């Protein structure tokens, strides 16, 4: 089983990174398609990442929890999260 098309091994971090990438892609597509304003897309992105972080916390997956927390903080501060995906 792989977490991405690149064949990355399905570690918990890779699976959460793949899911986070889907959240980011979905929000960006909605914004670029004119369905969401940039502010609303940012809120939707933060909400999606926070939901993913809650799943990681419930599963006691601490490295992904920390990674997703960093993503949320960077989005809130206006920084890019591309390097984390």
ABEGO torsion letter per residue (X at the ends): XBABAAGBBBBAAAAAAAAAAAAAAAAAAAAAAGABBAAAAAAAAAAAAAAAAAAAAAAGBAAAAAAAAAAAAAAAAGBBAAAAX
